[in-house]
Amino acid sequence: MDRAGALSGRRALAPASALPHSDTMDNPIESLTFEDALKELERIVGRLESGEATLDESIQLYERGDRLRQRCAERLDAAQARIEAIRLDAEGKPTQTRPFAAA
């Protein structure tokens, strides 16, 4: 097998998580946990950075990545709102709200 054939053979064996049409690409974003959405977003970024995706694949990956980013931001905003909504007194009982201050 020549070098070109060896390279194309290696691409065919790429892990499914790196391919644009893997099972994760079919999961509705709304059903993903924050952690799952972030993991998929990281895989997409890696795939795009590798430069191995075709133009069409890159566009699909970018679009899904943007929706995943939005999902993660929404989940973080919801978590922050929950933190802001609860302030505990010395006995551990909720007393009032206090803005969340990220350090």
Sequence and secondary structure as in RCSB ss.txt:
>XXXX:A:sequence
MDRAGALSGRRALAPASALPHSDTMDNPIESLTFEDALKELERIVGRLESGEATLDESIQLYERGDRLRQRCAER
LDAAQARIEAIRLDAEGKPTQTRPFAAA
>XXXX:A:secstr
  HHHHHHHHHHTS GGGSTTSHHHHS GGGS HHHHHHHHHHHHHHHHHT S HHHHHHHHHHHHHHHHHHHHH
HHHHHHHHHH  B TTS B         
